[in-house]
Amino acid sequence: MVRVYYKEGKDIRKETSLDEIEELEDIMWVDLQNASEKDEDWIEGHFGLSFQTPQEVIEIESSSRYIEREQTIIANSNFLKINPEKMEEAYPVAFQLKETTLFTLRAGDSRIFADTVRKMKISKDQFHSGADVLLRLFETQIDYEADLVEGIARNITLISRNLTTDRQTDSNSILIINGLQEQTMTLREGIIDKQRVLSAFMRSVLFPEDRKDRLKIVLKDISSLLEYTSFNFERLEYLQNTLMNLITLEQNQIIKIFTVFSIVFLPPTLVASIFGMNFSFIPGLKTPVGFYISLFLMLMSSLGIIAYFRNKRWI
């Protein structure tokens, strides 16, 4: 699908028909979402540009992520599909800023683009060219990623409280921590990707100079988010170590209980073994109270071991 946003007086309007697009002027943004090859070819021919292939869009080399040619800035960046229930995978978006028109080519969808369109309709005076749309897309994405980072921080705090109050050391807690680590790494990877692309915009002579102050603010926000994600990594690592230590302590406590029981019953076993020997004469074996004497010795030996452990504060 092809969506074209253009200015008509003070209003910003949308057009999806290729026949109508041909007659439009003052176009700010051409958004191609899951567009057919025919539509892509038409846009390329009409506006005199060339989109990268899907393989080139997903390349991670700096030379593929940002290119300047024929007065056109070409940049690729990964955007997250925002879903309240789970962290979606990132999908690539190809940007081309040619003079005052922004072109976006994408195969995925997210609330980022819908929210940017909504902001265009609400704050029409803030959008004058494709550079404004591009900045708003990145600002909106960074805002969403900041919300996700803060959500991860809240989950970390909740897990930390459970460990200190309820001492929950089950395997589910480890899986939750691993999941949060994976989410943090995914977010950090996307944030670094945007920092690299926007830094290239900052150095470019083709990007409007009067928009670079706003670009600096976005880069500062990205730097703050990177610090926040690093802090979350440290907290998750600390929680993981704490959880493993608690599990080790619980295991040691269980082993300690079994060890104490084994040692407590060792002296009675020794007494029973002595009186159970197959000798003809054992003192007290033939007496009427021999059985009770052996029980008494077993009981006293066990109580003696327990008293010794308590005196040493081992139990």
N, C-alpha and C positions, 0 to 999 in steps of 0.2 A: 504494500500500500504506500502511496506517495501522498504526503501532506505538505502543503506549501502555506506558510504564514507570511503575509505581506501587510504593509501599511497603506491605509486609505484614509488620508486626512489624519485625524487623531486616533482613529480606530485601528485595531489589528484584526485582520480577517483570515479565514482559512479556506483553502481551495484544494480539492482532490482530483479534479478532472484535468487531464493533460491538455485537452483542447482549450480550456479556460486559462491554464497556466501560461500558455504561449503568449497571451496578450497582457500578462501582468507586469507591473513595474514596481519598483521599491520593495523587492522581495528580501525578507530578513532570514528566513529559515526554510530549508527544504529537508524534510525528514522522510527517509525511506526505511520503512519497517517491513521486513519480509517481502521486499519488493521483487517483482519478477524480473527476469533478465531483460525483457523487452522494455520495461519501465526504466531500468537502470541505463540501458543504451540510449533511451530517449532523453533522459536528464543529462547524460554525458554529452550528447550531441547538441542539445539546446543551450547548455550553459558553458560548453567548451572546457570540460574537465574530464579526468579519468579516475575512476575509483580503483582502489587496490583489490586484488583478489582475496578471497577468504583466508588463504594460507598466509599472505603477506600481512593481513590484519592481526593475526594471532602471534606473529613473530615477536620475540622478546628483546631482540637486539635494539640498541638505541637508534641505529640507522633506519630501522623499520618502524619504530614507534613515533618518530618525528622527522618530517622532511619539509623542506621549503623548495618550491620550484614554480617558475612562471607566476610570480606574485601571489602564490597560493600556499597556505600553511596546511600541511597534512599531518594529522596526529591520530594515534590510536590509544585507547584506554579501556580498561575493564570496569564495567559497572555491575553492581550487585542487584540481583532481583530481591527486593525487600518482601519478606513474608513474616508476619508476627509469630507464626508457629515454629518456624525453623529457619536456619541460615541457608539461603539458596546459593547455588554456584554463580560465579561471575560470568558475564558474557561480554564479548568485545564490541566496542562501538568505534566506528571509523569517522573521524571529523575532517572536514575540509573547510577552511575559511578563505574564501576568495573575495577579496575586496570587502564589501559590506554584507555578503551573504554567507550564511553557515549551511553546510551540507552534512547531514548525519546519515550513516548507513549502518543498520543494525538488524540482527536476526532475532533478538530477544526483546522482552518488554519488562518494564518496571514502573513503579509509581513516580520515579524521578521525572520522566518525560511528561507524564500526565500532570504532575504538580507544577512543572515549569510552564506548561500551557495555561494552567489555571492562574498562575501568577502574572502571565502575560495579559490575560484578560482583566485581571483586577488592577494591576499597576502598569497601565499602558505607557505612561510617560517615562518609565524606567527602561524601556526597550526602544533603541534607536537603530541598531544594526545587529548583524549576526554575532559580533563580538559580545554584545550584552547577553544574547541567548546562550552562547557558549559558557560565559562566566556563571550565569544563573544555573545551568545544568550542573556544573562542577560544584557550585555552592550548595545546591540542593542535595547532591550526592554526599558531600562532606557532612552536611547536617544529619543525614540519615545514618551515616557511618558513626558519627559522634554519639547518636542515640544508642546504636548497637554497642559501642564501647562502654557507655555508661550502664547499659543493661547487663553486660558481662560483669562489670564492677559490682553491681547490686547482687548478682548471683554468687560472686566470690564472697561477699560479705555474709550472705545467708549461709553458705557452706561453712564459713569460718565460725559463725555463731553456733551452728549445730555441733561442730567438733569440740568446742569449748564447753558447751552446756550439756548436750546429750551424748557426747562421745560416740557419735555415729561413725563407725569404722568399717562399714560393710563395703563390699566390692562395688556397689552401685555408686558410692561417693567417688571412687577412683574413676569410674567411667564418666561421671559428670565432669570431673576436673579435666580429664582427657578431651572431652567434647568442647569445653570452654577454651582449652589451649588451641584446639584446631580452629575454632571460630576466631580467636584472636590472631592466629597466624594468617588466616584468610583475609581478615580485615587489614592487618598490617601490610600484607602484600599489595592489596588494592590501594591503600593510602600512599605507599611508596611509589607505586606506578603513577598516581596522579601528581605527586610531587615532582617527579621527573618530567612529566609532560608540561606542567604549568611553569616549571623553571625554564624550560625551553621557550615557552611563550614569552616569558619575561626578557629573555635575551634577544628575541627576534625583533628585527626592524620592521617587519611586516605587521606585527600586532600593534593596534592603536596605542599611542603613547598615553593618551588621556584615560585609558582603561588599566594602566599598569599599577596605579596606586591601589585600585580595587583588587588587582591580582596579588599584590603584596599581602593584603589582608587574608586572602584565601590561603596563601603559602604559610602565613603565621599560624592560621588555624590548623593546617596540616601538621606543622611542626609540633604544636601542642598535642594533637591526637597521637602522634608517634611517641611522644613522651608518656602519654597516658597508657598506650598499649604496652610500652616497655614496663611500666609500673604494674600493669595487670599480669604480665608474664612473671615478674618477680613474686607477686602475691600468689599466683597459681603454683609456682615452683615451691614457695614456702609452705603452702597448704599441702601439696603433694608429699613433701618431706615430713611434715607434721603427721599427716595421715599414716604414712608408712611407719613412723616411729610409734604411733599409738597401736597400730596393728602388731608391731613387734613386741611392745610391752604386754599386750593382751596374750599373745602366744607364749611369752616368757612366764606370765602369771599362770597359765594353764600347765605349762611344763613344771613350774615350781610346785603346784598342788600335787601333781602326780609324783614328783620326786619326794615330797614330804610324806605322802602316804606310803610310798615304797620303803622309806627309811624307818617310819614308825612301826611298820609291821615286820621289819627285818629281825629285831630281837625276839619277838614272840615266835617267829619261825625257827630261830636258833634253839630256843628252849624246847619247842615241840620236837625238833629234830633230835636233840640230846635224849629226851625221854622216850623217843621212838626207836632208839638203837636196839639191835638184836643181841645184846649182851645178857649173860645169865644173871648178873648182879648189877643193879643200878640203885644207888641210895634213894630210898623213899618210894621205889617202884611197887613194893609189896605192901606198903602201909595203907590203911583205909583212907588217909587224908592226902595221899600222894597226888591224886588227880587235882585236888583243890590247891595244893602247893604249886603245881605246874601252872595252873591258871593264874594264881597270884603273881608268880614270877613273870608270866607273860604280860599281865596288866601293868605291873610296876615298871618293867622295862620300857613299855610303850609310853607310859606317863613320864618316865624319866627323859626319854627322847623329846617329848613335847615340851616339857619344862625347860630343857636345854635350849631348844629352838626359840622359845619365847624369851628366854633370858638374853639370847643373842639378837632378838628382834628380827628373826628371819620369818616369823609367821605372826 
